[in-house]
């Protein structure tokens, strides 16, 4: 089994910062891409994604404000969120494309962490 555990969400004022972490554990051989998605009422969107080689992709709405990074030795992905806006309010989910020890490749998800930005 593979588990993803997120941390770092919370309540922050507009203009503030938060850092999300997502640690992967279990029967992991390697991890391909890792990413963050967010779910607000009525929509779910990719926020940022990073490959095993470090290439990144961001939603237009967060470019220049959010930074995704990963620590391959710790199987952990981070999302540094600066200059937060009320429209960033959502539940943030971590995603990882994992190669398991027994060879199966699949997408795994964290439980979600709430980010609330007050105006």
C-alpha positions in Angstrom: 0.0 0.0 0.0 1.0 3.6 -0.5 -0.1 6.5 1.7 0.1 10.2 1.1 -0.2 12.5 4.2 -0.6 16.3 3.8 0.1 19.0 6.3 0.4 22.7 6.5 -3.0 24.0 5.6 -4.8 26.6 7.7 -6.3 30.1 7.9 -4.3 33.1 6.7 -5.0 36.7 5.8 -4.8 37.9 2.2 -1.2 38.6 1.3 0.1 36.0 3.7 2.0 32.7 3.1 1.6 29.0 3.8 3.7 26.0 3.0 2.0 22.6 2.3 3.9 19.3 2.6 2.9 15.9 1.4 4.9 12.8 2.5 4.6 9.5 0.7 5.2 6.2 2.4 4.6 2.5 1.9 5.6 0.1 -0.8 7.3 2.6 -3.1 9.9 1.8 -5.6 10.0 5.2 -7.2 7.7 8.2 -7.8 7.2 9.8 -11.2 5.3 13.2 -11.2 3.9 14.7 -8.0 1.5 17.5 -7.9 -1.1 19.6 -6.0 -4.7 20.0 -7.0 -7.4 22.1 -5.3 -11.1 21.7 -5.0 -13.4 24.7 -4.6 -17.2 24.5 -4.9 -17.9 23.6 -8.5 -14.4 23.1 -9.8 -11.2 21.1 -9.3 -8.0 22.3 -10.9 -4.3 21.4 -11.2 -2.3 23.9 -9.2 1.2 22.7 -9.8 3.1 19.6 -10.9 6.7 18.5 -10.8 8.4 15.6 -12.5 11.0 13.3 -11.1 13.6 15.4 -13.0 12.4 18.6 -11.5 10.4 20.1 -14.4 7.5 22.1 -13.2 4.1 23.3 -14.5 1.7 25.8 -12.8 -1.8 27.0 -13.3 -1.8 30.5 -14.7 -3.6 31.8 -11.6 -0.7 30.9 -9.3 2.3 31.6 -11.5 4.8 33.9 -9.7 3.2 33.3 -6.3 3.4 29.5 -5.7 6.5 27.3 -5.9 6.4 23.5 -6.0 9.5 21.5 -5.0 10.3 17.9 -4.0 12.7 16.0 -1.9 13.2 12.6 -3.6 15.1 11.1 -0.7 12.1 11.8 1.5 9.4 11.1 -1.1 7.9 14.5 -0.2 6.5 17.3 -2.3 6.0 20.9 -1.1 4.0 23.8 -2.2 5.1 27.3 -1.0 2.2 29.7 -1.4 3.0 33.4 -1.2 0.8 36.5 -1.8 -2.3 34.4 -1.1 -5.7 35.7 -2.3 -9.2 34.8 -1.1 -9.7 33.0 -4.4 -7.0 30.5 -3.4 -9.4 29.2 -0.7 -10.0 25.5 -1.3 -9.2 22.0 -0.2 -5.7 21.2 -1.5 -4.9 17.6 -2.5 -1.6 16.0 -3.1 -1.1 13.5 -6.0 1.7 11.2 -6.8 2.2 8.8 -9.7 3.9 5.9 -7.9 5.8 2.8 -9.1 5.1 0.3 -6.3 7.6 -2.3 -5.2 5.6 -5.0 -7.0 5.7 -3.1 -10.3 2.3 -1.6 -10.5 2.1 2.1 -11.5 -0.8 4.1 -10.2 -2.0 7.5 -9.0 -2.4 8.1 -5.3 -4.0 10.9 -3.4 -3.7 12.5 0.0 -6.7 13.2 2.2 -6.8 16.9 1.5 -5.9 19.9 3.6 -8.0 23.1 3.9 -6.6 26.4 3.0 -8.7 29.5 3.8 -7.6 33.0 2.9 -9.5 35.8 4.5 -9.9 39.2 2.9 
